Amino acid sequence: SHPRRHQGQVMPYRFDFTRRYGLAFYRGDDKTISLYSSKDGAAKDLTGATFLAQVRANPGTPVLLTMTVALLDASAGTWRLTWAAADGATLLGAGETTPAVYWYDIQRTLGGVVTTLLYGQLEVLPDISRA
């Protein structure tokens, strides 16, 4: 399983950003993840698409963070999830030394149709090195 190839036939697709997969997020880091949407083996045209990506402690609990998702190349079906250093600080305070696991999903609205593309757990690790 790899988040860069999202095939669109089975949605939503579970993908966990956790230590188990070597993909946890670090408080204090900036990170971007580029993704690709296709349909029937061809790039899905995402012209006009908007995204919503929220993080919660558990489904149904208050939103703790809204992550940034933006189109890279709409006609090529590429989009990007951005994790800013401030996002980690929002979820895991500066004094926190214990990792925390949250839930996220990413929804796309295209032509008035809302589709959940990805969902799963998102783990935030405390940073060790600090300037």
C-alpha positions, 0 to 999 in steps of 0.5 A: 500500500502506498499513498502516492497511488490512489486508484479510485476503484475502492473508496475510501481507502485506509492508509495509516500515517503511523510509526508502524509504516514509518510514516508518522508525523513529527511535531515541528516538521514540515512535510508534503505528500503528493498523491495521484487520483485515477479512474480506469487506469487513466488520470482523473481530471480534478479540475474544480475539485476542492478538498477537506482534511480534518483530524480528530481524536476519534470519529465524532469528536471535535475537529482538532486540526484542518490540514491543507490539501491542494491541487498540483495539476488538475488534468494530471489528477495530482494533489498534495497534502501539506503538514506544517510544523504548526500542525504538529504543535497544534496536536501535540503541545511543546511539553508533551513527550508521549506520541499521540494517535488521531484519526483523519480523513480526506474528502474531495468535492468534484462536480457537487459529489463528495467522496472520501478518498483516504482515512485512517490513523495519524500518529504524531511523535514529539520532536527531539532536536529543537533549535 
